[in-house]
Amino acid sequence: MSSAISMHTVNMEDPTVSVVIPAYNEAQNIGEIVSRIRNRYPDFEVIVEDDGSTDGTAQIAASAGATVYRHPYNIGNGAAVKTGIRKAGGETLVLMDGDGQHDPEDIAALLRFLPEYDMAVGARSIRDQASLQRAIGNMAYNRFASYVANFSIKDLTSGFRAVKTAVARQFIHLLPNTYSYPTTLTLGVLRSGLSIKYVHIKIHNRSNGSSNISLVQDGVRFFMIIIRICTLFSPLRVFLPVSFLMFALGLVRYIHSYVTQGRFTNMSALLFVTSVVIFMMGLISEQITQMRFERREGRREHT
């Protein structure tokens, strides 16, 4: 479990909005970001979660007027966000990166859609992506996640969003410690029947080098998280296509073996049986998911 210590506290009672900024070695950017937020939104609580930085990020953020918590070592971007969510005192959270890409002026554009929506997400255009490969990869993830959630997802991995604090805390136990926390939060909100609004934003170039996200390693992680969240909230969206594929392969194999050999082969039988087994597993998983949601809704109503 991550540990954190408070370095500076802004004098603020019951803030309505808490801005949570995860930061790791962002001494070049964090001071300006915090200062701009404090000047533009003086009533907001600004929390900087220093994820084990070694360059004075925490001290600069505190001097600029943020409430700073520190991890004793680098745990991960998602872990820093989770700590910030736990510490936040506002009814609404604004999550943004500490690398200078997100413009504090856009916070108001996101908050404009709350509380009508449960979460508002800053969506980047293709031209705002770091590279062509990253743009193509994000488009693929957006398409796949849109199928999973049955909702048109404009930017699955955007780290700039405003969300109701109660909603974010519902899914805090699902969020990973890595950069892929926006993926989990987005799919969790959508598959729970909550609402999302995408708002177009402009992205500024990084002033401290390239992104720390690996296209291959984190890409595979994003894909596995989408599958995990899908099986957690809507299992049939995964099991049914796989079952259909196995059945189709079995049918093709049977037709081929019947035409060429005049018989029904063991491979065809195996594919058909596998199709049925996967389908039944999907049904069972769907029932388990439904019971889990009913128990959670029951506890919420009781509370």
Order of alpha helices (4+ residues) and beta strands (2+ residues): beta-beta-alpha-beta-alpha-beta-alpha-beta-alpha-beta-alpha-beta-alpha-alpha-beta-alpha-alpha-alpha
